[in-house]
């Protein structure tokens, strides 16, 4: 076996330490009074947390992502899985305990694009474009730059218009659809003649979401007040946050 020179060893060590130093840590906390099953779907083939797991009330899990990771995180509710991970959820269902598909709408999303270098910029947001099922907040820690809070503290299920409500067999509102999902028109989906920022405007439904959750995406072109940026940060993601 070829010996590694002392200089090369130190270069490899520094490279390894640099990789570790630039990794991003996600702390996922459940403050809901019920179990949440976080779901994860990556845009570049590497799912955090094996795609999903169960998170009891007041519990948290730390997950480390590599540089350049991008993806979405959402909460699933009312889930039942067998020992093999087969089952379904009342909201946010992805077909199994460990998600390889995005969750069914309506579902509140936390979306991330982590920088590919330590000095690069992360982009993140909390989105209600696909509707709402559970409150989510994202707080950046230890980073530099804008690094603002993003999230939805309000319980939109309590304020959801009747025409957007998803109701369980027991009669309780468990999720709130987007107007696009409910009506499937160009105006609400920002498609066809409404497919640009100039032609797709807020609607009375997106304004309900925005008024309740001003730091979350309320419709497709709600970028200015919703996208957050930060460099070199870790992130605390909380289900059922109590404050911003």
C-alpha positions as CSV (number, residue, x, y, z in Angstrom):
1,X,0.0,0.0,0.0
2,X,1.4,3.4,-1.0
3,X,2.3,5.6,2.0
4,X,0.7,9.0,2.4
5,X,3.1,11.8,2.9
6,X,2.8,14.0,6.0
7,X,2.0,17.0,3.8
8,X,-0.7,15.2,1.9
9,X,-2.1,13.8,5.2
10,X,-2.5,17.3,6.6
11,X,-4.1,18.5,3.4
12,X,-6.6,15.7,3.5
13,X,-7.3,16.4,7.2
14,X,-7.9,20.0,6.5
15,X,-10.2,19.2,3.6
16,X,-12.2,16.8,5.9
17,X,-12.5,19.4,8.6
18,X,-13.6,22.0,6.1
19,X,-16.3,19.6,4.9
20,X,-17.5,19.0,8.5
21,X,-17.4,22.7,9.3
22,X,-19.5,23.6,6.3
23,X,-22.2,20.9,7.0
24,X,-25.6,22.3,8.0
25,X,-27.4,21.0,11.0
26,X,-31.2,20.9,11.1
27,X,-32.9,20.6,14.4
28,X,-36.5,19.5,13.9
29,X,-38.7,20.2,17.0
30,X,-42.3,19.1,17.6
31,X,-44.2,21.5,19.8
32,X,-47.6,20.2,18.7
33,X,-49.7,18.4,21.4
34,X,-49.8,15.4,19.0
35,X,-47.3,13.3,17.1
36,X,-46.0,14.6,13.8
37,X,-44.3,12.5,11.1
38,X,-41.8,14.8,9.4
39,X,-41.4,14.1,5.7
40,X,-38.3,14.9,3.6
41,X,-37.8,15.1,-0.1
42,X,-34.5,16.2,-1.7
43,X,-34.0,17.8,-5.0
44,X,-30.6,16.2,-5.5
45,X,-31.1,12.6,-4.4
46,X,-30.2,12.7,-0.7
47,X,-33.1,12.7,1.7
48,X,-32.5,13.7,5.2
49,X,-33.8,11.4,8.0
50,X,-34.1,8.6,5.5
51,X,-37.2,10.4,4.1
52,X,-39.2,10.5,7.3
53,X,-39.9,9.3,10.8
54,X,-42.2,9.8,13.8
55,X,-41.7,12.7,16.2
56,X,-43.6,12.7,19.5
57,X,-44.7,15.9,21.2
58,X,-41.8,17.9,22.8
59,X,-39.2,15.8,21.1
60,X,-36.5,17.0,18.7
61,X,-34.1,15.4,16.2
62,X,-30.9,16.7,14.7
63,X,-30.0,16.0,11.1
64,X,-26.9,17.0,9.2
65,X,-27.1,17.9,5.6
66,X,-24.1,18.2,3.1
67,X,-23.3,21.4,1.3
68,X,-25.4,21.9,-1.7
69,X,-28.4,20.1,-0.3
70,X,-31.8,21.2,-1.4
71,X,-35.3,20.0,-0.6
72,X,-38.5,20.3,1.3
73,X,-39.6,19.4,4.7
74,X,-43.2,19.0,5.8
75,X,-45.3,17.6,8.7
76,X,-47.7,14.6,8.3
77,X,-50.5,14.1,10.7
78,X,-52.8,11.3,11.6
79,X,-50.4,8.6,10.4
80,X,-50.6,4.8,10.9
81,X,-47.7,2.6,9.8
82,X,-46.9,-1.0,10.3
83,X,-43.5,-2.5,11.3
84,X,-42.4,-2.3,7.7
85,X,-43.3,1.4,7.3
86,X,-46.3,0.7,5.2
87,X,-49.4,2.8,5.9
88,X,-50.9,6.3,5.3
89,X,-51.5,9.7,6.8
90,X,-54.5,11.9,7.1
91,X,-52.5,14.9,5.8
92,X,-49.2,15.2,4.0
93,X,-49.2,11.5,3.0
94,X,-46.3,10.3,0.8
95,X,-47.3,6.6,0.7
96,X,-44.9,5.2,3.4
97,X,-43.0,6.1,6.5
98,X,-39.9,7.0,4.5
99,X,-40.9,9.4,1.8
100,X,-39.6,9.1,-1.8
101,X,-42.5,11.2,-3.1
102,X,-43.7,14.7,-2.1
103,X,-46.5,14.8,0.4
104,X,-50.1,15.1,-0.8
105,X,-51.6,18.6,-0.6
106,X,-52.6,20.5,1.3
107,X,-49.4,20.6,3.3
108,X,-47.3,23.4,4.8
109,X,-43.8,23.3,3.3
110,X,-40.4,24.4,4.5
111,X,-38.1,24.7,1.5
112,X,-34.3,25.0,1.5
113,X,-31.4,25.4,-0.9
114,X,-28.1,25.1,1.0
115,X,-25.1,26.8,-0.4
116,X,-22.5,24.6,-2.2
117,X,-19.6,26.5,-0.5
118,X,-19.1,27.7,3.1
119,X,-19.1,31.4,1.9
120,X,-22.2,30.9,-0.2
121,X,-25.8,31.9,0.5
122,X,-28.6,29.6,1.7
123,X,-32.1,30.3,0.5
124,X,-35.2,29.2,2.6
125,X,-38.9,29.8,3.0
126,X,-42.1,28.5,4.5
127,X,-44.7,28.0,1.8
128,X,-48.5,27.9,1.9
129,X,-48.8,27.7,-1.9
130,X,-49.8,24.1,-1.6
131,X,-52.1,24.8,1.3
132,X,-51.7,24.3,5.1
133,X,-52.0,21.4,7.5
134,X,-49.7,22.3,10.4
135,X,-47.8,25.3,11.6
136,X,-44.1,25.5,10.7
137,X,-41.3,28.0,11.6
138,X,-37.7,28.2,10.5
139,X,-35.2,30.1,12.5
140,X,-31.6,30.5,11.4
141,X,-28.9,30.2,14.1
142,X,-25.2,31.2,13.9
143,X,-25.3,32.5,10.4
144,X,-24.5,35.9,8.8
145,X,-26.5,38.0,6.4
146,X,-30.3,38.6,6.3
147,X,-31.1,35.4,8.3
148,X,-34.7,36.4,9.1
149,X,-37.4,34.2,10.6
150,X,-39.8,32.4,8.2
151,X,-43.0,30.7,9.2
152,X,-46.6,30.4,10.0
153,X,-47.6,30.6,13.7
154,X,-51.3,30.9,13.2
155,X,-53.5,27.9,13.1
156,X,-55.1,28.3,9.7
157,X,-57.3,25.3,10.1
158,X,-59.3,27.4,12.5
159,X,-59.7,30.2,10.1
160,X,-60.0,28.3,6.8
161,X,-62.9,29.3,4.6
162,X,-65.5,26.5,4.3
163,X,-64.8,26.0,0.5
164,X,-61.1,25.3,1.3
165,X,-61.5,23.0,4.3
166,X,-60.4,19.4,4.5
167,X,-62.6,17.7,7.1
168,X,-61.9,14.4,8.8
169,X,-64.4,11.6,9.4
170,X,-64.9,13.0,12.9
171,X,-65.9,16.4,11.5
172,X,-62.7,18.4,12.4
173,X,-60.9,20.6,10.0
174,X,-57.4,18.9,9.5
175,X,-56.1,21.0,6.6
176,X,-56.8,24.0,4.4
177,X,-56.5,23.8,0.6
178,X,-55.0,26.4,-1.6
179,X,-57.4,28.2,-3.9
180,X,-55.6,26.6,-6.8
181,X,-56.3,23.1,-5.5
182,X,-59.9,23.9,-4.7
183,X,-60.9,25.7,-7.9
184,X,-58.1,24.9,-10.5
185,X,-58.3,28.1,-12.4
186,X,-55.6,30.1,-14.1
187,X,-56.2,33.1,-11.7
188,X,-55.6,31.0,-8.6
189,X,-52.9,28.7,-10.0
190,X,-50.8,31.4,-11.8
191,X,-51.1,29.5,-15.1
192,X,-52.3,30.4,-18.6
193,X,-52.9,34.1,-18.9
194,X,-51.8,34.6,-15.3
195,X,-48.4,32.8,-15.5
196,X,-46.1,35.8,-14.8
197,X,-45.5,38.1,-11.8
198,X,-47.2,40.9,-13.7
199,X,-50.4,38.9,-14.4
200,X,-50.7,36.8,-11.2
201,X,-51.8,38.9,-8.3
202,X,-52.8,38.1,-4.7
203,X,-56.4,36.9,-4.4
204,X,-58.8,37.1,-1.4
205,X,-57.8,33.6,-0.5
206,X,-54.0,34.2,-0.6
207,X,-54.6,37.4,1.4
208,X,-56.2,35.3,4.1
209,X,-53.0,33.2,4.3
210,X,-50.8,36.3,4.1
211,X,-52.6,38.2,6.8
212,X,-52.4,35.3,9.2
213,X,-48.8,34.3,8.3
214,X,-47.0,37.4,6.9
215,X,-43.6,35.7,6.6
216,X,-44.8,32.7,4.6
217,X,-45.4,32.3,0.9
218,X,-49.1,32.9,0.2
219,X,-49.1,32.4,-3.6
220,X,-46.7,31.6,-6.4
221,X,-45.1,35.0,-6.9
222,X,-45.0,36.1,-3.3
223,X,-41.2,36.2,-3.3
224,X,-40.4,39.7,-2.0
225,X,-41.8,39.1,1.5
226,X,-41.1,35.4,1.8
227,X,-37.7,34.2,0.6
228,X,-35.0,34.4,3.3
229,X,-31.2,34.2,2.8
230,X,-28.4,33.4,5.2
231,X,-24.8,32.2,5.1
232,X,-23.1,29.6,7.2
233,X,-26.2,28.9,9.4
234,X,-27.8,26.0,11.1
235,X,-31.6,25.8,11.2
236,X,-34.3,25.2,13.9
237,X,-37.5,23.9,12.3
238,X,-40.4,23.9,14.6
239,X,-43.9,22.3,14.1
240,X,-46.7,24.2,15.9
241,X,-44.5,27.2,16.8
242,X,-45.8,29.5,19.5
243,X,-44.1,32.7,18.5
244,X,-41.8,34.2,15.8
